Amino acid sequence: MFDGLSKTEKLKRAKKLHLEAATADTDFQTEAREDFNFVDNKQWTDAEINIMAEEKRHLMTFNLIRNSVELVMGLNEDTRVRFFATPVEPGDDFLCEVLNNTVDFVRKKAGAEEAEDDVFESSIICGRGWGAIDFNPDPKRLGHIIIEFPSIPVHEVKKDPTSRRKDILDASHIFWEKWVTAEDFKIRYPKHAAHLEEILATGQMSGPLASMKADDMFEMSPDLEDEDTSDYNTPLDITYFDRTKRMVRVIHMEYWQSYKRYYGFHPETNKGMEFEEKNLKKLEGVYPQLYGQEFEYVTVMDKKAKWLQFIGDRVLFDGDSPLPYDGFSIVPCFAYSDPSKRTGNNSGIVRPMKDPQREVNKRWSQTLNWLNNQVQPGVYVEEGAFVDQAQGEASLRDVGGTTLLTEGALIKGKIQDRKIPALPAAPMALEEAAQNMMKRVSPAGNPDLLGMDRGRQEPGVVIRLRQQQGMMLLKPLFKSGRMHKEAMYKRTQTIVVKFMPDEQIMDILGQTDRYVIQNGIIYDKQHGQQANIRDLRNLKYNVDTEESPANKSKRVMDLAVFMEMREKGFEVDPEAVIEKLDISASEKRRWLEFIKQQQQAAQQAQQQQIEL
């Protein structure tokens, strides 16, 4: 993509690709912003607000969409899964358990689950969610690392316009627009700190790129504007620098770069081994002397992820991805995609519900306007009924006022109230039809399928069954969410195995009732196992999944099955029942110790009876 280009040419090329990606993503970003506005109660356009103001009508908003979004998020909470490493080679069970405990601790401390929930919520609203993973040295503990799991707003990521897959493995590049403060910029890029201060202080640039034109997406005047708006539309959406807020937009680009891999063959074992290109000549010279034959090797084309970070006028970082995982650090979560694959656009559950939601709001506003106009329909007055025509008309509009009438006006029926016209049934019928339509067009809008109250008492098993039926319609959403979580989990595992120091892993495991660590050896007192912490670096493992222990519905159902088996006379392990109880770990230990004591007492009593 950037082969043979200088830094200046590479920057121009990257900015051109960024502009193309942003342009291709314009339609989706417009729809996505409207989707979020509908969930956030901003459901009237500026044009509609002006029309309603002219007609003196109320802006009524009955947000039925948010309820559907919260319902899906609640189901997500109740259907969590847990990912864990399983050994490839026999005897590695204990090392996999150590890895799982370490990864779980890192994810919990960094709030990975909350970040993944934010990504999933974004995907069900607009169709896209973006998460990322990164790690940096811990400034407070030398030698340790900090792993972060940021959830990225949808408008900050621009993907390759040609990408169509949900895992973006077919994307050649991706952009992340990071707005950072000047202070954070100096920490991450200390070599460019003086350059940034020069720009923010003087509004002028120096260097070979200071003369780049506007068509290169960098221009002196708009980039250095001091204009300030509450939502950063002008300074933050189309520029690189904001002097007022002392912020800079760093464009983080990740892309694939092809390269050659070299594999040589050992003459004694005839097995292939990978080596670097720089060692090729050395191996070709040594092999004839050692083995009496020429060095044989093959080349295979492969690709690797690379990073390019830049601001308006210079490249900040250009090199291989520091992550040990083979892929981008930015992980997608897409809900629904264009089935024709002609576009890369996505959608969530909100988009088909917006038109019915607009209809609900408009019909309620229309009905309220009619009610307000018909509260005072007026009166019929014959000529000569008022003593003073002007005073009489004014007093009728004055609450508590006195109206002077001619003698006999009331008796003769010269004044009669107008009848309030009947309210048309059409607006309310349209409003009800719009609500029913919302249930039909959205997989999350049907309360019958999702177990919501239908106005009558039903057994819990019936409600649970209906929820499971509703889950069938939401399978694509939860499948995408699990794909995202699995990808994030695999990246975390790789960072722990490849980069986390032994001392940090030992600090995480700690000296507990189960683990004892001495001289780099981990002892499991509970199962009598031990392993060298260094062996974790060479561990081969797969990733499996199971129902999360936090899934209370699953736990309650399992507990009910155990209790029913016990009632029917089947033997049930008491420890398995205790494990399903929703109590603390210390209380579980006390119960397990009590059960063990009872079992020992029963065995002793039985032994005494046998002896007698």
C-alpha positions as CSV (number, residue, x, y, z in Angstrom):
1,M,0.0,0.0,0.0
2,F,2.9,2.4,0.8
3,D,5.8,0.5,-0.8
4,G,8.5,2.8,-1.9
5,L,6.9,6.1,-0.7
6,S,8.6,8.8,1.2
7,K,7.1,10.1,4.4
8,T,5.6,13.1,2.6
9,E,4.1,10.9,-0.1
10,K,2.9,8.3,2.5
11,L,1.1,11.0,4.4
12,K,-0.6,12.3,1.3
13,R,-1.6,8.8,0.3
14,A,-3.0,8.1,3.9
15,K,-5.0,11.3,4.0
16,K,-6.5,10.6,0.6
17,L,-7.6,7.1,1.7
18,H,-9.0,8.6,4.9
19,L,-11.0,11.1,2.8
20,E,-12.3,8.4,0.6
21,A,-13.4,6.3,3.6
22,A,-15.1,9.2,5.3
23,T,-16.9,10.2,2.1
24,A,-18.1,6.6,1.5
25,D,-19.4,6.5,5.1
26,T,-21.4,9.7,4.9
27,D,-24.8,8.1,4.3
28,F,-24.4,5.6,7.1
29,Q,-23.1,8.2,9.6
30,T,-26.1,10.4,8.9
31,E,-28.5,7.5,9.5
32,A,-26.6,6.5,12.6
33,R,-26.7,9.9,14.1
34,E,-30.5,10.0,13.6
35,D,-30.8,6.5,15.2
36,F,-29.0,7.7,18.3
37,N,-31.2,10.8,18.4
38,F,-34.4,8.7,18.4
39,V,-33.2,6.7,21.3
40,D,-32.1,9.9,23.1
41,N,-35.6,11.5,22.7
42,K,-34.6,13.9,19.9
43,Q,-37.1,12.7,17.4
44,W,-38.2,16.0,15.7
45,T,-36.2,17.5,12.9
46,D,-35.5,21.3,12.7
47,A,-38.0,21.7,9.9
48,E,-40.8,19.9,11.8
49,I,-40.0,22.0,14.9
50,N,-40.4,25.3,12.9
51,I,-43.7,24.1,11.4
52,M,-45.1,23.1,14.8
53,A,-44.1,26.5,16.2
54,E,-46.0,28.3,13.4
55,E,-49.1,26.2,14.1
56,K,-48.6,26.6,17.8
57,R,-48.7,22.9,18.4
58,H,-47.0,21.0,21.2
59,L,-43.9,18.8,20.4
60,M,-45.0,15.5,21.9
61,T,-42.5,12.7,22.2
62,F,-43.6,9.2,23.3
63,N,-40.3,7.3,23.1
64,L,-41.2,3.7,22.4
65,I,-37.9,2.8,20.9
66,R,-35.8,3.1,24.0
67,N,-37.8,0.4,25.7
68,S,-36.9,-2.1,22.9
69,V,-33.2,-1.2,23.2
70,E,-33.3,-1.7,26.9
71,L,-35.1,-4.9,26.5
72,V,-32.4,-6.4,24.2
73,M,-29.7,-5.2,26.6
74,G,-31.5,-6.9,29.5
75,L,-31.6,-10.1,27.5
76,N,-27.9,-9.7,26.8
77,E,-27.4,-9.5,30.6
78,D,-29.3,-12.7,31.0
79,T,-27.5,-14.7,28.3
80,R,-23.9,-14.0,29.0
81,V,-21.2,-16.6,28.0
82,R,-17.7,-17.1,29.3
83,F,-14.7,-17.8,27.1
84,F,-11.8,-19.8,28.4
85,A,-8.6,-21.6,27.2
86,T,-8.5,-25.3,26.8
87,P,-5.2,-27.3,26.4
88,V,-4.0,-28.7,23.1
89,E,-1.4,-31.0,24.6
90,P,-2.1,-33.3,27.6
91,G,-0.9,-32.1,31.0
92,D,-1.5,-28.4,30.2
93,D,-4.8,-28.2,32.1
94,F,-3.2,-26.4,35.1
95,L,-1.4,-23.8,32.9
96,C,-4.7,-23.1,31.0
97,E,-6.4,-22.6,34.4
98,V,-3.6,-20.1,35.3
99,L,-4.1,-18.3,32.0
100,N,-7.8,-18.1,32.4
101,N,-7.6,-16.7,36.0
102,T,-5.1,-14.1,34.8
103,V,-7.1,-13.0,31.8
104,D,-10.3,-12.9,33.9
105,F,-8.6,-10.6,36.5
106,V,-7.2,-8.3,33.8
107,R,-10.6,-8.0,32.1
108,K,-12.5,-7.3,35.3
109,K,-10.0,-4.7,36.5
110,A,-10.0,-2.9,33.1
111,G,-13.9,-3.0,32.8
112,A,-13.8,-5.0,29.6
113,E,-17.3,-6.4,30.1
114,E,-18.8,-2.9,30.5
115,A,-16.9,-1.7,27.4
116,E,-18.2,-4.6,25.4
117,D,-21.7,-3.9,26.5
118,D,-21.4,-0.3,25.2
119,V,-20.2,-1.7,21.9
120,F,-23.1,-4.1,21.7
121,E,-25.6,-1.4,22.6
122,S,-24.2,0.8,19.8
123,S,-24.6,-2.1,17.3
124,I,-28.2,-2.7,18.2
125,I,-29.1,1.0,17.9
126,C,-27.3,1.9,14.6
127,G,-25.9,-1.4,13.3
128,R,-22.3,-0.8,14.2
129,G,-20.2,-0.9,17.3
130,W,-16.4,-0.6,17.7
131,G,-14.1,-1.7,20.4
132,A,-10.4,-1.8,20.7
133,I,-7.6,-3.2,22.8
134,D,-4.3,-1.6,23.7
135,F,-1.6,-2.0,26.3
136,N,1.0,0.4,27.7
137,P,3.7,0.4,30.4
138,D,2.3,1.0,33.8
139,P,3.9,4.3,35.0
140,K,3.3,3.4,38.6
141,R,4.8,0.0,38.5
142,L,8.0,-0.3,36.5
143,G,8.0,-3.4,34.2
144,H,4.2,-4.0,34.5
145,I,1.7,-3.3,31.7
146,I,-1.8,-1.9,31.6
147,I,-4.3,-3.4,29.2
148,E,-7.1,-1.1,28.1
149,F,-10.5,-1.9,26.4
150,P,-11.9,1.4,25.0
151,S,-15.3,1.4,23.3
152,I,-15.1,3.7,20.3
153,P,-17.9,6.0,19.2
154,V,-19.3,5.1,15.8
155,H,-18.4,8.4,14.2
156,E,-14.7,8.0,15.0
157,V,-14.1,4.9,12.9
158,K,-13.9,4.8,9.1
159,K,-13.5,1.4,7.5
160,D,-12.3,0.3,4.1
161,P,-15.3,1.1,1.8
162,T,-14.8,-2.2,-0.1
163,S,-15.1,-4.3,3.1
164,R,-18.3,-6.5,3.4
165,R,-17.5,-9.1,6.1
166,K,-18.7,-8.7,9.6
167,D,-15.3,-9.4,11.0
168,I,-13.7,-6.9,8.5
169,L,-11.0,-9.5,7.6
170,D,-11.5,-8.4,4.0
171,A,-10.7,-4.8,4.8
172,S,-7.3,-3.5,3.7
173,H,-7.3,-0.6,6.1
174,I,-9.2,1.1,8.8
175,F,-9.1,4.6,10.4
176,W,-9.7,5.7,14.0
177,E,-10.0,9.5,14.6
178,K,-8.7,10.1,18.1
179,W,-9.2,13.5,19.6
180,V,-6.7,13.9,22.5
181,T,-5.7,16.8,24.7
182,A,-2.3,18.5,24.3
183,E,-1.1,16.9,27.5
184,D,-2.0,13.4,26.5
185,F,-0.4,14.0,23.1
186,K,2.9,15.0,24.8
187,I,2.9,11.8,26.8
188,R,2.3,9.5,23.8
189,Y,4.4,11.4,21.3
190,P,7.1,13.3,23.3
191,K,9.3,13.9,20.2
192,H,6.5,16.0,18.6
193,A,5.5,17.9,21.8
194,A,7.4,21.1,20.8
195,H,5.9,21.1,17.3
196,L,2.3,20.9,18.7
197,E,3.0,23.7,21.2
198,E,4.3,25.8,18.3
199,I,1.0,25.3,16.3
200,L,-1.3,25.9,19.3
201,A,0.6,29.0,20.4
202,T,1.3,30.8,17.1
203,G,-1.2,29.2,14.6
204,Q,1.7,28.7,12.2
205,M,3.5,25.7,10.9
206,S,7.1,25.1,9.9
207,G,8.7,22.3,7.9
208,P,8.3,20.8,4.5
209,L,4.6,20.1,4.8
210,A,3.6,23.6,5.8
211,S,2.6,24.4,2.2
212,M,0.2,21.5,1.6
213,K,-3.0,22.6,-0.2
214,A,-6.6,22.3,0.9
215,D,-7.3,19.4,-1.5
216,D,-4.8,17.4,0.5
217,M,-7.2,17.8,3.5
218,F,-5.0,20.3,5.3
219,E,-5.4,24.0,5.1
220,M,-3.9,26.7,7.4
221,S,-7.0,28.7,8.1
222,P,-9.7,26.1,9.0
223,D,-7.3,23.9,10.9
224,L,-6.4,26.6,13.3
225,E,-9.8,28.1,13.9
226,D,-10.6,29.4,17.4
227,E,-14.3,29.1,16.8
228,D,-16.0,27.1,19.6
229,T,-19.2,25.2,19.5
230,S,-20.8,23.1,22.2
231,D,-20.8,19.9,20.1
232,Y,-17.4,20.5,18.4
233,N,-19.0,20.4,14.9
234,T,-16.6,22.8,13.2
235,P,-13.4,22.5,15.2
236,L,-13.5,18.8,15.8
237,D,-15.2,17.1,12.8
238,I,-13.2,18.6,9.9
239,T,-10.0,19.9,11.3
240,Y,-6.8,18.6,13.0
241,F,-6.3,21.3,15.7
242,D,-8.4,23.2,18.1
243,R,-6.5,26.0,19.8
244,T,-9.3,27.0,22.1
245,K,-9.7,23.5,23.7
246,R,-6.0,22.6,23.2
247,M,-6.9,19.4,21.4
248,V,-5.4,17.6,18.4
249,R,-6.9,15.0,16.1
250,V,-4.6,12.0,15.7
251,I,-5.6,9.7,12.8
252,H,-4.7,6.2,13.7
253,M,-4.5,4.0,10.6
254,E,-4.1,0.2,10.6
255,Y,-3.5,-1.6,7.3
256,W,-2.2,-4.9,5.9
257,Q,1.2,-5.1,4.4
258,S,2.3,-8.2,2.3
259,Y,5.8,-9.7,2.9
260,K,7.8,-12.9,2.4
261,R,8.2,-15.6,5.0
262,Y,11.3,-17.8,4.7
263,Y,11.4,-21.5,5.7
264,G,14.5,-23.6,5.6
265,F,14.8,-27.4,5.9
266,H,17.1,-29.1,8.4
267,P,19.0,-31.9,6.6
268,E,18.9,-34.3,9.5
269,T,15.3,-33.9,10.6
270,N,13.9,-32.7,7.2
271,K,11.6,-30.4,9.2
272,G,11.0,-26.8,8.2
273,M,12.0,-23.9,10.3
274,E,11.3,-20.2,9.8
275,F,14.2,-17.7,9.7
276,E,14.5,-14.0,8.9
277,E,15.6,-12.7,5.5
278,K,18.7,-11.0,7.0
279,N,20.1,-14.4,8.0
280,L,19.8,-16.0,4.5
281,K,23.3,-15.3,3.3
282,K,24.8,-16.6,6.6
283,L,22.8,-19.8,6.4
284,E,23.8,-20.3,2.7
285,G,27.5,-20.0,3.7
286,V,27.3,-22.2,6.9
287,Y,25.3,-25.2,5.6
288,P,27.9,-26.6,3.1
289,Q,30.5,-26.6,5.8
290,L,28.3,-28.2,8.4
291,Y,26.2,-30.6,6.4
292,G,28.0,-30.9,3.0
293,Q,25.0,-29.6,1.0
294,E,23.4,-26.4,-0.2
295,F,20.9,-24.7,2.1
296,E,17.4,-25.3,0.8
297,Y,14.5,-22.9,1.6
298,V,11.1,-21.8,0.3
299,T,9.3,-18.5,0.5
300,V,5.7,-18.0,1.3
301,M,3.8,-14.7,0.9
302,D,1.9,-13.5,3.9
303,K,0.6,-10.3,5.4
304,K,0.9,-8.5,8.7
305,A,-0.8,-5.6,10.3
306,K,1.0,-2.2,10.4
307,W,0.2,1.1,12.1
308,L,0.4,4.6,10.7
309,Q,-0.4,7.5,13.0
310,F,-0.4,11.1,11.7
311,I,-1.8,14.6,12.3
312,G,-2.3,17.3,9.7
313,D,1.3,17.9,8.7
314,R,3.5,14.9,9.9
315,V,3.7,11.2,10.6
316,L,3.8,10.3,14.3
317,F,4.4,6.6,14.1
318,D,5.0,4.2,11.2
319,G,5.8,0.5,11.9
320,D,4.5,-3.0,12.6
321,S,1.6,-3.4,14.9
322,P,2.9,-3.8,18.5
323,L,0.1,-6.2,19.3
324,P,1.2,-9.9,19.2
325,Y,-2.2,-10.8,17.7
326,D,-2.5,-11.3,13.9
327,G,-5.1,-8.7,13.1
328,F,-6.3,-5.2,13.8
329,S,-6.6,-3.8,17.3
330,I,-10.0,-2.3,16.3
331,V,-12.7,-5.0,16.6
332,P,-16.2,-4.5,15.0
333,C,-19.6,-5.6,16.2
334,F,-22.1,-5.4,13.3
335,A,-25.8,-6.1,13.7
336,Y,-27.6,-6.3,10.3
337,S,-25.8,-5.8,7.0
338,D,-26.9,-5.3,3.4
339,P,-27.8,-8.8,2.3
340,S,-27.0,-7.9,-1.3
341,K,-23.4,-7.0,-0.4
342,R,-23.6,-4.1,-2.8
343,T,-22.9,-1.7,0.1
344,G,-21.1,-1.9,3.4
345,N,-23.9,-0.2,5.3
346,N,-25.3,-1.6,8.5
347,S,-28.5,-1.2,10.5
348,G,-29.8,-2.0,14.0
349,I,-33.3,-2.5,15.5
350,V,-34.0,1.3,15.6
351,R,-34.0,2.1,11.9
352,P,-37.3,0.3,10.9
353,M,-39.0,1.7,14.0
354,K,-38.4,5.4,13.2
355,D,-41.3,6.0,10.8
356,P,-43.9,4.4,13.1
357,Q,-42.4,6.4,16.0
358,R,-42.7,9.6,14.0
359,E,-46.4,8.7,13.3
360,V,-47.0,8.1,17.0
361,N,-45.6,11.5,18.0
362,K,-47.5,13.4,15.3
363,R,-50.8,11.9,16.0
364,W,-50.6,12.6,19.7
365,S,-49.6,16.2,18.9
366,Q,-52.5,16.5,16.5
367,T,-55.0,15.1,19.0
368,L,-53.8,17.4,21.8
369,N,-54.0,20.4,19.5
370,W,-57.6,19.5,18.7
371,L,-58.5,19.1,22.4
372,N,-57.0,22.5,23.2
373,N,-59.0,24.2,20.5
374,Q,-62.3,22.5,21.5
375,V,-62.2,23.2,25.2
376,Q,-63.9,26.6,24.7
377,P,-66.2,26.1,21.7
378,G,-68.0,29.5,22.3
379,V,-71.6,30.5,22.6
380,Y,-74.6,31.4,20.4
381,V,-75.9,35.0,21.2
382,E,-78.9,36.7,19.6
383,E,-78.6,40.3,18.7
384,G,-79.5,42.6,21.6
385,A,-78.8,40.0,24.3
386,F,-75.9,42.1,25.7
387,V,-76.4,45.5,27.3
388,D,-73.0,46.4,25.9
389,Q,-71.8,44.3,23.0
390,A,-68.1,44.9,23.6
391,Q,-68.3,44.4,27.4
392,G,-70.3,41.2,26.9
393,E,-67.8,39.6,24.5
394,A,-64.9,40.5,26.7
395,S,-66.5,39.2,29.9
396,L,-67.2,35.8,28.3
397,R,-63.4,35.3,27.8
398,D,-62.7,36.5,31.4
399,V,-62.8,33.8,34.0
400,G,-64.9,35.0,36.9
401,G,-66.1,38.0,35.0
402,T,-69.7,39.5,35.0
403,T,-71.7,39.7,31.8
404,L,-74.5,42.3,31.6
405,L,-77.6,41.0,29.7
406,T,-80.8,42.6,28.7
407,E,-83.9,41.7,30.6
408,G,-85.3,38.2,29.7
409,A,-82.3,37.2,27.6
410,L,-81.7,34.1,29.6
411,I,-85.3,33.1,30.0
412,K,-85.9,33.6,26.3
413,G,-82.8,31.5,25.4
414,K,-81.0,34.2,23.6
415,I,-77.7,32.8,24.8
416,Q,-76.8,29.1,24.3
417,D,-73.5,27.2,24.6
418,R,-72.1,25.6,21.5
419,K,-71.8,21.9,21.5
420,I,-68.3,20.5,21.6
421,P,-67.7,18.6,18.3
422,A,-66.9,14.9,18.6
423,L,-63.2,14.2,18.5
424,P,-62.3,12.4,15.2
425,A,-61.4,8.7,15.8
426,A,-58.9,8.7,12.9
427,P,-55.9,10.2,14.6
428,M,-56.1,7.8,17.6
429,A,-56.6,4.8,15.2
430,L,-53.5,5.9,13.2
431,E,-51.6,6.2,16.5
432,E,-52.6,2.7,17.6
433,A,-51.8,1.3,14.2
434,A,-48.3,2.9,14.4
435,Q,-47.6,1.3,17.7
436,N,-48.7,-2.1,16.3
437,M,-46.5,-1.5,13.3
438,M,-43.5,-0.9,15.6
439,K,-44.0,-4.4,17.1
440,R,-44.2,-6.0,13.6
441,V,-41.2,-4.3,12.0
442,S,-38.7,-4.9,14.9
443,P,-37.5,-8.2,16.2
444,A,-37.4,-6.6,19.7
445,G,-40.8,-5.0,19.6
446,N,-43.1,-7.9,20.1
447,P,-44.0,-8.2,23.9
448,D,-45.6,-11.6,23.3
449,L,-42.4,-13.1,22.1
450,L,-40.2,-11.4,24.7
451,G,-42.3,-12.5,27.7
452,M,-43.7,-9.0,28.6
453,D,-46.9,-8.7,30.6
454,R,-50.0,-9.4,28.5
455,G,-52.5,-8.5,31.2
456,R,-53.0,-11.9,32.7
457,Q,-51.2,-14.2,35.1
458,E,-49.1,-16.9,33.4
459,P,-46.7,-19.6,34.7
460,G,-43.1,-18.6,34.8
461,V,-42.1,-21.5,32.5
462,V,-44.5,-20.2,29.8
463,I,-42.9,-16.7,30.0
464,R,-39.5,-18.2,29.8
465,L,-40.4,-20.3,26.8
466,R,-41.8,-17.3,25.0
467,Q,-38.5,-15.4,25.8
468,Q,-36.6,-18.3,24.2
469,Q,-38.8,-18.1,21.2
470,G,-38.1,-14.4,21.0
471,M,-34.4,-15.0,21.1
472,M,-34.7,-16.8,17.8
473,L,-35.5,-13.5,16.1
474,L,-32.5,-11.8,17.9
475,K,-30.0,-14.5,17.1
476,P,-28.1,-12.3,14.6
477,L,-27.6,-9.6,17.2
478,F,-26.3,-11.9,19.9
479,K,-24.2,-13.8,17.5
480,S,-22.4,-10.6,16.4
481,G,-22.0,-9.7,20.1
482,R,-20.4,-13.0,20.9
483,M,-18.1,-12.8,17.9
484,H,-16.9,-9.4,19.2
485,K,-16.4,-10.6,22.7
486,E,-14.5,-13.7,21.5
487,A,-12.2,-11.6,19.3
488,M,-11.4,-9.3,22.3
489,Y,-10.8,-12.2,24.6
490,K,-8.4,-13.8,22.2
491,R,-6.4,-10.6,21.8
492,T,-6.2,-10.3,25.6
493,Q,-5.0,-13.9,26.0
494,T,-2.2,-13.2,23.4
495,I,-1.0,-10.1,25.2
496,V,-0.9,-11.9,28.6
497,V,1.0,-14.8,27.1
498,K,3.5,-12.8,25.0
499,F,4.0,-9.5,27.0
500,M,2.8,-9.7,30.6
501,P,5.9,-10.1,32.9
502,D,6.1,-13.1,35.2
503,E,6.1,-10.9,38.3
504,Q,2.8,-9.3,37.3
505,I,1.2,-12.7,36.7
506,M,2.4,-13.9,40.1
507,D,1.0,-10.7,41.7
508,I,-2.4,-11.3,40.0
509,L,-2.6,-14.9,41.2
510,G,-1.3,-13.9,44.7
511,Q,-0.7,-16.0,47.8
512,T,-4.1,-17.5,48.3
513,D,-5.6,-20.5,50.0
514,R,-5.2,-22.3,46.6
515,Y,-2.0,-20.9,45.0
516,V,1.5,-20.7,46.4
517,I,4.3,-19.2,44.3
518,Q,7.9,-19.9,45.1
519,N,10.9,-19.2,42.8
520,G,8.8,-19.0,39.7
521,I,6.9,-22.2,40.4
522,I,3.1,-22.1,40.9
523,Y,1.7,-24.7,43.3
524,D,-2.0,-25.6,43.4
525,K,-2.7,-26.9,46.9
526,Q,-6.3,-27.8,46.0
527,H,-5.4,-30.3,43.3
528,G,-1.8,-31.0,44.1
529,Q,-0.5,-29.6,40.8
530,Q,2.5,-27.4,39.9
531,A,3.9,-25.6,36.9
532,N,6.7,-23.2,35.9
533,I,5.4,-19.7,35.1
534,R,7.8,-19.6,32.1
535,D,6.0,-22.5,30.5
536,L,3.0,-20.2,30.0
537,R,4.9,-18.6,27.1
538,N,4.9,-21.8,25.1
539,L,1.4,-22.9,25.9
540,K,-0.7,-24.1,23.1
541,Y,-4.4,-23.7,23.6
542,N,-7.8,-23.3,22.0
543,V,-10.7,-21.0,23.0
544,D,-14.0,-22.6,24.1
545,T,-17.2,-21.1,25.4
546,E,-19.7,-21.9,28.1
547,E,-22.7,-20.3,29.9
548,S,-21.4,-17.6,32.2
549,P,-21.7,-18.2,36.0
550,A,-23.3,-14.8,36.1
551,N,-26.3,-16.1,34.1
552,K,-28.8,-16.3,36.9
553,S,-31.6,-17.8,34.7
554,K,-29.3,-20.7,33.8
555,R,-28.2,-21.2,37.4
556,V,-31.8,-21.2,38.7
557,M,-32.9,-23.7,36.0
558,D,-30.0,-26.0,36.8
559,L,-30.8,-25.7,40.5
560,A,-34.5,-26.6,39.9
561,V,-33.4,-29.7,37.9
562,F,-31.2,-30.9,40.7
563,M,-33.9,-30.4,43.3
564,E,-36.5,-32.2,41.1
565,M,-34.0,-35.1,40.6
566,R,-33.5,-35.3,44.4
567,E,-37.3,-35.4,45.0
568,K,-37.6,-38.2,42.5
569,G,-35.0,-40.3,44.4
570,F,-32.0,-39.7,42.2
571,E,-28.6,-39.2,43.9
572,V,-27.5,-35.6,43.6
573,D,-24.0,-34.4,44.6
574,P,-24.7,-31.8,47.4
575,E,-21.6,-29.8,46.3
576,A,-23.1,-29.3,42.8
577,V,-26.2,-27.9,44.4
578,I,-24.2,-25.5,46.6
579,E,-22.3,-24.3,43.5
580,K,-25.5,-23.2,41.9
581,L,-26.6,-21.1,44.8
582,D,-26.4,-17.3,44.5
583,I,-24.3,-16.8,47.6
584,S,-20.8,-15.5,48.3
585,A,-17.7,-17.7,47.9
586,S,-17.1,-17.6,51.6
587,E,-20.6,-18.8,52.4
588,K,-20.2,-21.6,49.8
589,R,-17.0,-22.7,51.5
590,R,-18.8,-22.8,54.9
591,W,-21.6,-24.9,53.4
592,L,-19.2,-27.3,51.7
593,E,-17.3,-27.7,55.0
594,F,-20.6,-28.3,56.9
595,I,-21.6,-31.0,54.3
596,K,-18.2,-32.6,54.5
597,Q,-18.5,-32.8,58.3
598,Q,-22.0,-34.3,58.1
599,Q,-20.8,-36.9,55.6
600,Q,-17.9,-37.8,57.9
601,A,-20.2,-38.0,60.9
602,A,-22.6,-40.3,58.9
603,Q,-19.8,-42.6,57.9
604,Q,-18.5,-42.8,61.5
605,A,-22.0,-43.7,62.7
606,Q,-22.4,-46.3,60.1
607,Q,-19.0,-47.8,61.0
608,Q,-20.0,-48.0,64.6
609,Q,-23.2,-49.8,63.8
610,I,-21.2,-52.3,61.7
611,E,-18.8,-52.9,64.6
612,L,-21.7,-53.5,67.0
